[in-house]
Amino acid sequence: MKELLRSNDPVLLSFVSALLSEAEIGFIVLDTNMSVMEGSIGILPRRVLVEEDCIDEARNLLTEAGVGHDLEAEDKA
């Protein structure tokens, strides 16, 4: 799995999840339960990871959807 993006924006995370699901790209959102540790204030970003062989497809999908500026840098992914 490779990191696609990090965000603490629940709307963005929901949108990205819907896009990836619709495209049948395997992904997982990590750190969703960290809100218990942070006190539910939403400061810790959630990480979206996709299957390694789908990272380019996922990047293209999000770029076409207008959220490419939120992607992690290539060297971090």
C-alpha positions as CSV (number, residue, x, y, z in Angstrom):
1,M,0.0,0.0,0.0
2,K,1.2,3.5,-0.8
3,E,0.0,6.8,0.8
4,L,-2.2,8.8,-1.6
5,L,-3.1,11.7,0.7
6,R,-3.4,13.0,4.2
7,S,-6.2,15.2,5.4
8,N,-8.3,16.1,8.5
9,D,-11.1,17.3,6.2
10,P,-14.0,14.8,6.6
11,V,-15.7,16.0,3.5
12,L,-12.6,15.5,1.4
13,L,-12.0,12.0,2.9
14,S,-15.6,11.0,2.1
15,F,-15.3,12.3,-1.4
16,V,-12.0,10.5,-2.1
17,S,-13.4,7.3,-0.6
18,A,-16.4,7.5,-2.9
19,L,-14.3,8.1,-5.9
20,L,-11.9,5.2,-5.1
21,S,-14.8,2.9,-4.4
22,E,-16.6,3.8,-7.6
23,A,-13.4,3.2,-9.6
24,E,-12.9,-0.1,-7.8
25,I,-9.5,0.9,-6.5
26,G,-8.5,-0.9,-3.3
27,F,-7.8,1.6,-0.4
28,I,-7.9,2.0,3.3
29,V,-8.2,5.0,5.5
30,L,-5.9,4.9,8.5
31,D,-5.9,6.9,11.7
32,T,-9.7,7.3,11.8
33,N,-9.8,6.2,15.5
34,M,-7.2,8.7,16.5
35,S,-10.0,11.2,17.4
36,V,-10.3,9.4,20.7
37,M,-6.6,10.2,21.4
38,E,-6.9,13.8,20.3
39,G,-10.1,14.6,22.0
40,S,-12.3,14.7,18.9
41,I,-11.0,18.1,17.7
42,G,-9.9,16.8,14.3
43,I,-6.3,18.0,14.2
44,L,-4.7,14.7,13.3
45,P,-4.8,13.9,9.6
46,R,-6.2,10.7,8.3
47,R,-4.1,8.8,5.7
48,V,-5.6,7.2,2.6
49,L,-3.5,4.4,1.2
50,V,-4.1,2.6,-2.1
51,E,-2.8,-0.6,-3.5
52,E,0.7,0.0,-4.9
53,D,-0.2,-1.1,-8.5
54,C,-3.1,1.4,-8.5
55,I,-1.3,4.5,-7.2
56,D,-1.0,6.2,-10.7
57,E,-4.7,5.5,-11.5
58,A,-5.8,6.9,-8.2
59,R,-3.7,10.0,-8.6
60,N,-5.1,10.6,-12.0
61,L,-8.6,10.0,-10.8
62,L,-8.3,12.6,-8.0
63,T,-6.6,15.1,-10.3
64,E,-9.4,14.8,-12.8
65,A,-11.9,15.3,-9.9
66,G,-10.2,18.5,-8.9
67,V,-8.6,17.4,-5.7
68,G,-5.1,16.7,-7.1
69,H,-3.6,19.6,-5.0
70,D,-4.3,17.5,-1.9
71,L,-2.2,14.6,-3.0
72,E,1.0,13.7,-1.2
73,A,4.2,14.4,-3.1
74,E,5.4,11.6,-5.3
75,D,8.5,10.9,-3.2
76,K,6.4,10.5,-0.1
77,A,3.8,8.1,-1.7
